[in-house]
Amino acid sequence: MRICLLPVLLGAAVLLTAAADAPKTATIKGYVIDSACTFTKNLKKPISPDCAQACAKAGSPLVILSDNGSMYWPTTDAMPATSQNEKLLPFAGKRVVATGKVYEHGGSKALLIEKIDAEK
């Protein structure tokens, strides 16, 4: 009598993949900066809070550029999704400590911000 273990193995693989893809809560430290400046100007920190605020008010998405160079796009789990610039605008151009769920997809990182404060 042969027993086929393939369905059991496939089920275990699906569970492991789902667990690996689940968002993890993390604390990120870095600058709130205009996304265009990080890409097109390769800035490591904002020129000034006024500059970052002006770009955000003009429609450019703000991101958190972490100390290790990773860029975190602020996101929401609400549908339809909304811009997170208003949440980040008070911190534009400043260093922050942000905590929330981190999502990764195709090399991009997103942060569902649960708490954010200026770094002291």
C-alpha positions as CSV (number, residue, x, y, z in Angstrom):
1,M,0.0,0.0,0.0
2,R,1.4,3.4,-1.0
3,I,0.5,6.6,0.8
4,C,0.7,9.8,-1.1
5,L,2.3,12.6,1.1
6,L,2.1,15.2,-1.7
7,P,-1.1,16.9,-0.4
8,V,0.3,17.1,3.1
9,L,3.6,18.5,1.9
10,L,1.9,21.1,-0.3
11,G,-0.4,22.1,2.6
12,A,2.6,22.6,4.8
13,A,4.4,24.6,2.2
14,V,1.4,26.9,1.8
15,L,1.2,27.5,5.6
16,L,5.0,28.3,5.8
17,T,4.8,30.7,2.9
18,A,1.8,32.5,4.4
19,A,3.6,32.8,7.7
20,A,6.7,34.1,6.0
21,D,4.6,36.7,4.1
22,A,2.7,37.9,7.2
23,P,3.6,41.5,8.1
24,K,5.9,42.0,11.1
25,T,5.7,44.8,13.6
26,A,8.8,46.9,13.6
27,T,10.2,50.2,14.8
28,I,11.8,52.4,12.1
29,K,14.1,55.4,12.8
30,G,14.8,57.8,10.0
31,Y,13.9,61.0,8.2
32,V,10.5,61.9,6.7
33,I,11.4,63.1,3.3
34,D,9.9,63.7,-0.1
35,S,10.0,60.5,-2.2
36,A,11.2,62.4,-5.3
37,C,14.3,63.7,-3.4
38,T,15.3,60.3,-2.4
39,F,15.1,58.9,-6.0
40,T,16.1,61.8,-8.2
41,K,18.5,63.7,-5.9
42,N,19.7,60.8,-3.9
43,L,19.3,62.8,-0.7
44,K,20.0,60.9,2.6
45,K,18.2,63.6,4.6
46,P,15.8,66.5,3.7
47,I,17.2,69.9,2.8
48,S,14.9,71.5,5.3
49,P,11.4,70.9,6.9
50,D,10.0,73.7,4.7
51,C,11.2,72.1,1.5
52,A,9.8,68.7,2.5
53,Q,6.5,70.3,3.5
54,A,6.3,72.3,0.2
55,C,6.8,69.1,-1.8
56,A,4.2,67.2,0.2
57,K,1.7,70.0,-0.2
58,A,2.3,69.9,-4.0
59,G,1.4,66.2,-4.0
60,S,4.7,64.4,-3.7
61,P,4.4,61.4,-1.4
62,L,6.3,61.6,1.9
63,V,8.3,58.5,2.9
64,I,10.5,57.4,5.8
65,L,14.1,57.0,4.8
66,S,15.6,54.7,7.5
67,D,19.1,54.9,8.9
68,N,20.1,51.8,6.8
69,G,18.9,53.4,3.6
70,S,15.6,51.5,3.3
71,M,12.6,53.6,2.1
72,Y,9.3,52.9,3.8
73,W,6.1,54.0,2.0
74,P,3.4,54.8,4.4
75,T,0.3,52.8,3.7
76,T,-3.2,52.1,5.0
77,D,-5.3,49.0,5.2
78,A,-8.5,51.0,4.5
79,M,-10.2,50.7,1.2
80,P,-10.2,52.8,-0.8
81,A,-6.6,53.6,0.2
82,T,-5.9,57.3,1.1
83,S,-2.7,59.4,1.1
84,Q,-0.8,59.3,4.3
85,N,0.8,62.7,3.7
86,E,-1.4,64.4,6.3
87,K,-0.2,61.9,8.9
88,L,3.4,62.6,8.0
89,L,3.2,66.3,7.3
90,P,3.9,67.5,10.9
91,F,7.1,65.4,10.7
92,A,8.2,66.5,7.2
93,G,12.0,67.1,7.2
94,K,12.5,65.7,10.7
95,R,13.8,62.5,12.2
96,V,11.1,60.2,13.5
97,V,10.6,56.9,15.3
98,A,7.7,55.1,13.7
99,T,6.2,51.8,14.8
100,G,3.8,49.6,12.7
101,K,3.4,46.6,10.5
102,V,5.9,46.3,7.7
103,Y,4.8,44.9,4.3
104,E,7.3,43.9,1.6
105,H,6.5,43.3,-2.0
106,G,8.8,43.2,-5.0
107,G,11.7,44.9,-3.2
108,S,9.5,47.8,-1.9
109,K,8.7,48.3,1.8
110,A,5.5,49.8,3.2
111,L,4.7,50.8,6.8
112,L,1.2,50.7,8.3
113,I,2.0,53.4,10.9
114,E,0.5,52.7,14.3
115,K,2.6,55.2,16.2
116,I,4.9,58.0,15.1
117,D,6.9,60.6,17.1
118,A,9.7,63.0,16.5
119,E,13.0,61.5,17.6
120,K,14.3,62.9,20.8
